Amino acid sequence: MANMDATQRTQTERMELGDARSQRMLRARSNTGPMTYTLLALPILGVLIYAVVVGIDEWWQGLVLGVIVLTTIGLMIAVSPNRRG
């Protein structure tokens, strides 16, 4: 944005584009898609979690799974668009 003049910068920061400082963000027109996905994904996730928990035989397998989960959470925090800095 260093090579932009004031008019070009204003175009990229318009209110209707969903700038973080604006009051009105772009919204989805319908919630049926995300709701359908959620209703389908939750039972599948539950079955997969149950299969993993039943499949853990030794303590070290649980430790490895825990490290993988914590690394995934750390990655989600690192790439979060709302992260400061």
Summary of the structure (lengths in Angstrom):
residues: 85
radius of gyration: 21.2
end to end distance: 18.1
largest distance: 63.1
contacts: 135
relative contact order: 0.05
helix: 64%
strand: 0%
